[in-house]
Amino acid sequence: MTAPAAEPKLASRAPDVAFIFKKALISALVALVLFSLMIGIRTEAGPAGQLIYWTRFGDLAAVVAAVFGGSIVVELLRQWWGPVGTIRIVPPSVQSTLAVARRAIAPVLLIFTFLVPVIFYDQRYILDLGILVLTYVMLGWGLNVVVGLAGLLDLGYVAFYAVGAYSYALLATNFGLSFWVCLPLAGILAAFWGVLLGFPVLRLRGDYLAIVTLAFGEIIRLVIINWQSLTGGPNGVSSIPRPSFFGIPLTPGDDGLAAKLGIEFSPTHRIVFLFYIILALALLTNWVTIRLRRLPIGRAWEALREDEVACRALGINTTTTKLTAFATGAMFGGFAGAFFATRQGFISPESFTFQESALVLAIVVLGGMGSQLGVALAALTMIGGFELFRGLDQYRMLVFGLAMVLLMIWRPRGLIGHRAPTVFLQHSQAISSDLVKEGHG
């Protein structure tokens, strides 16, 4: 007679109060040590060059108290959700509601994005912020091909962003080519540089790959600064042409789009037009990425990400796999760079520093490597969050860093972690015992 199956362990036990307060106290002490000089004491150079300082112990106490209380909340939530191997005490109705919300968030966000210029037509700040967020969404989706799908850590992605921007700026200003002609050329040139980067790093992995890509990004920036006869050096490139609507400029003159349509001209028309251009480019990036994931090259990227040795053993050409990943991601970065140049009308090397690469990489990692929706949500949160906390001055980066730490505690794989292969067997299948040494597959 067989013993009855063990009942799954429930995560409904009483919280360990002593353990929670111990962890909260340790977190508070660490916060006190870290922030005592950052927040508790403020120093500044005086008018005569002397060092003056003043204390802000009240603010320091508030931060330490917030860390103490936040640590308690985090531990309570962890015990409420339960460990991985337990049944979580979340009602089935709540679970079904969350599942429906996860399925509906993507189409709801898309519809809202389409309606942003309509809803906020008279708010230039919201439109500009939306364009900036969509630009980083596109950059995040482009880097997601390299980092999230192929598993190649790229710290120099801003180099392709710069190549696309300067390609469009130089072609448009020197040869008079339109935005729509230069856009594919910028993507092709950026992809070419992506292949050039891919060749030297074919045998590199992990930290070594990251260092080489970081150096590549710095090389491109230094070349832009020092090649003054071509790029203008630190002065950059100005008077970059704006995009037109099928050859019709969005200007107040008689040949402008507003005059031809018989409507009153408004500077907002150009902003709305730029908004829908970057939205179309971002959706194109998303669609191409999703299609590529289902093709053999996309499955090869995923195999390379999981295990390069096994990927070689399966007969996959890792050379072409890596080069196509770098080229595809670089092409999307070039498209975003060309749009950035035409939107700004002026570019300079200061716009393409390592901080941009770090920000895009943080968007990919926090959103969930391999997740398109996660990257979009992370870009919205990070770029929008920067603007939301702009009034906090010196506390802005502190709040931002605290949010990132909390996110990595709750969601180590990002907002929407996705590492499942695109194509897999739905059901396990037995194989003949002649094919395996153990007997039965």
N, C-alpha and C positions, 0 to 999 in steps of 0.2 A: 504494500500500500504506500503510495507516494505521499510525501509531505505536502501540505498546501503551500501554494506560492506565497512568498513573503509580500506583505502589503507595502506599497511604496511609502517611503518616509515623508511625512508632511512637514512643511516648514512653518509650523504654527507654534513652536515652542516659545517660551517666554524669553524676551531679550536679556542678554547678559549685561546687567547694568554696570557692574564693576569694570568689565572689559571695555564697554563703550566709553565710560568716563576716563579710563586710563588712556585710551587712544586719543580722545579729545584733548586731554591735558597735555599729552606729548605734542600733538599738532599745535596747540596754543603756544607751548614753549618754543617750538621751532619757529613759529611766526613771530614771536617776540624777539628772538635773536636776529632773524632775517630783516625785520622791518624797523628795528630800533634806530638804525642809522639812516634808513631810507625815508622813514616817516617821522620818527620820534624827534630827530634832531635835523634841523634845516640849516645849511651853511651857505654863505654867499660872500662875494668879494665886496668890501666896502668902498666908499668913494675915494679913500686915500690908499687903497690897495690892501688894507688890513682885512683879516678874516672875521666876519661877524656871523653869529649863529643865534637861533632861537629854538625853543622846544615846542613840540606839538604832541604832548603826552596824551591829551584827550583823543586825538585822532588815532594814535597808536593803540590805546586801550580799546577803541571801537573796532579796529581791525582784528586785534587778538580775540576779542569777544565774538566777532563774526566767524573767525576760524574755529573757535571752540564750539559754538552752536552749530556751524555747518558740519563739523566732523560728527557731532552727535546725530544730526539728521541723516548724513550719509550712511552711518552704521545701522541706524534704525531701518532705513530703506533697504539696505543689503539683507538684513535679517527678515524683513517683510517679504521681499521677493524670493528669498531662499537661494541655496546653492544650486549648481547646475543639475545635480542628480535628484532633486526633490520635486514634488508637485507644488507649484507656486499657488499661494492662497489668493488668486485673482479670480473673481467670479466669471463663469463662462460668458455671461452677457457682456462684461467689460472686454473680455478677450475678443469676442466677435465684433464688438464696436471698434476696437483698435485695428482689427484686420480689415474692416471696411474702410476705415480712415486711411490706412496705408495704401490701399488700392485706389482711393479717390484723390489722394493728395497731388499726384502728378497731373491728371487732367484739370484739377481745380487751379493749380498753379499756372498751367499753360493758358487757360482761359483768362485768368486774372492778368497775366503778363500781356496778353493781347489787348486788354481793355485799359491798361495803365495810361497810355496817351489820351484816351477818351475821358477817363475819370479825373486825371490830374493835368488836364490840358493847360490850365492857367498857372501851374506850379512848376516853374523852370527847375527848381532845385530837385524835386522828385524825379523829373524826367532825366536830368543829368545823372542823378544817383542810379536810376534804373539802367542807363546806358553803361555806367561803370560796373555795376553788378553783372550785367550780361557779358561784358568783356571778360571779366574774371571767370564767369561760368564757362565761356568758350575756351579760355586758357586752361582751366581745370580739366575740361573734357579732353583737350589735346594732350596734356601731360598724363592724364589717366591711361591713355593708350600705352605710354612708355612705362610708367610706374605701376599702375593698377593691373593692367592686362599682361604685359611682358615681364614685370617684376624687375625692371632696370632702374635703379635709383639715379635720377638725373637732377643735379643741382645747378645746372647751367641752362635751364630752359629759357631764361630771359634772352639768351643769345639769339634764338630763332625769332623771338618777339621783336628784337632790335633789327635783325636782318629783314624781316617783312616790312617794318616801319621805314627803314632807310631805303629799301628797294623801291617802295612806292614813292617816297618823297623825292628821290633823285630822278627816277624815271619821269615823274609828273612835272617836275620843275625844269628839267633839262631838255626833255623831248616832247613835252606837251601832251603826253598820253593821259587818257581819262582814267578815272578810278576803276571802271569796270574792265578795262584792258590790263591795268597794272595789278589788279587783285590776284588773278591766277598766276601772273609772273612772280609776284611776291611769294606766293605759296610754293611755286616750283623752286625758286632760289633758296628759300628756307629749307625745303626738303633736300636740296643738293647739299647744303651745309650739314643737315642732319646725317646724311650718308657719310660725309667727310668725318664727322665726329664718331660715327659708328665703327669705322675701320680700325682706328687705334685702340678701341676699348673692347674688341671682340673677345679677348681672353681675360678680361678683368671682371671682377664681381665685387659686390658689397661695397666696403669702404673705399677700396681702390678705384672702383668705377665712379663713386660719388666725387672723389677728389679730382679725377681727370675731367669730369663734366663741369665741376666748379671752375677749374682752371680754364676750360674752353669758354665759359661765359665771361670770365675776366679778360681773356685774350680779345674777344670780340669787342668788349667795351673799350679796352685800351687802343685797339686799332681805330675805332671810331673817333676817339679823342685825338690821336696823333696824326691821322691821315687828313689833315686840314684841307688840302687841295680838293678832296672829293667830298668829305662829309661835313666840312665846316668846323671840325674840331669841337671845342667846348661851346662855340657859338651856336652849333646846331644848324638846322635847316628850317627856314621860315617861308611864309607865303605858299604853303602847300595847298593845291587846289581842292575844292570841295566836290563831293560827288553830285552828279546830275541825274535827273529823272528821264531816262531815255534821250539824253542829249539836251534836255531842257533844264537850265539852271534854276535854282530856287533863290532868285534875286528879286528885288523890288522893281526892276526895269520892265519895259514893255515886252521884252523877250522872255521874261520869267514865267514860271509855272502858274503863279497866282493870276497874272494878267491874262494868260491864255485860257484859264478856267473861269475868268470873270469874277474872281473873289478878291477880297481885300487882303493885301500882303501882311503877313505876320512873321516875325523872326522865329516863332515857335514851329512854323512849318518845317524848317530845316532840322530842328531838334527831333520832331516826331519822325521825320524821314530817316534820320540817323538811328533812331531807336528801332525802327522796323528793319533796317539793314542789319544791325548787329543781332537782332532777334532771328532773322532768317539765317545768318551765318552760324549762329549757335545751334539752331535746329538742324541745319545741314550737318554740322559736326556730330551732333547726337545721332542722327539717322545713319550716317556713314559708319560711325563706330559700332552701332548695334548690328548693322549688316555685316561688317567685317568680323565681328565676334562669331557669327554663325558660319563663316567660310572656313576652309582649311587653314588659312593663315591666322585667323583669330583663335582657332583651337591650338595651333602651334604656339601662339603667344602664351596661352594659358598653361600649356605643358611646360614651356620654358620657365614660366614663373614658379611652378610647383617644384620642378626638379630638372636642372639642366642636364645632369648625367643620364637620367632616364630618358630625357628628350633625345639625346644623341643616340642612345641605345635603340630607340624606336625608329631610327633612320631619318629623323627630322634634321634638315640643314639649319643648324643654329646660326650660321653666318647670315644667310638671307633673312632668317626670322628676326634677328636683332636689327639688321639694317632697315627692314621694312617698318619695324616699330619706331625706330628713331626718325625715319623719313616721314611717316604718317603723322606722328606727333608734332614734328617740326613744321610740316605743312600747315596744320591748323594754327600753330603759333604764328606763322607768317601771315596768315589771313587776319588774325587778330591784330598783329602789328600794323598791317596796312590800314585797317579800320581806325586804329588809334591815331595814326598819322593824319588821316583825313579829318578826323573829328577835332583834333587839337589844332591843326593848321601850323603847328610848330613842334619840332622834336629836338631833343638834345641828349647827350649821353647820361645826364642825371636821371632820365626816366627809365634807364635800363640797368639798374644796379642789382646786386645780389639779393637785396631785400625783396625785389619782385619775385625772383625765383623761390625764395623761402616762403613768401606768402602764397604763391600758387601751390607749392608742395604741401603746405599746411592745409590748404583747402582740400586737396586730394586725400590726404591722410585722415583728416577729421571727418570728411564726408563719408569715407569708406572706400578703400582702394578697389577699383573695379565697378563701383556703383555710380551710375549716371545721375540718378536722383539725389543720392547722398552728396555728390560734388556740388550740384546746384543748390541744395539746402545749405551746405557749408559756405559757399560763396555768398549767398544771401545773408547768412548769419554774421560772417566775419566782416564783409565790406559794409553791410548795413549797421552792424554793431559798432564799427569804428565811428560812423557818423552819429549813431545814437548817443555814444558816450563822449562826444567831442567836447561837451561843456565841462567834463570832469577834470580837464587839464592834466595834472601829473598823475591822477588816479586812473587815467584812461587805460594805459598799458597794464596796470595792476589788475583792474577788473577783467581785462581781456585775457591775461595770463591765468587768472583764477578760473575763468570760464573754461579755458582749454584743459586745465588740470582736472576739473570736475567732469568734463566730457570724457576724458581718457580713463577716468576711474569707472564711470558708468558704462561707457561704450568703448572698450579698448580697440575694437576694430572699426571705429568710426560711427557716424550717425546711422548709416545703413551699410553694415559690413556685408560684402558679397564676394565670396571666393568659390562658390559652386561653379563647376564647369558648365559651359553653355550646352554641350551635348553629353548625355550620360545615359546609362541603362536605367529604365524606370523600375525594373524588377530584377532581382538576382537570378542568375541562370546557372544551372548545374552543367558541368562539362564532364567528358568521359574520363574515367579513372586511368586510361592509357596515357593521358596527356600530362598527368601530374604525379609526382613521386609519393605524395601523401595518400593517394587513393581516390578520394572524391573531392571534386572542385567545389 
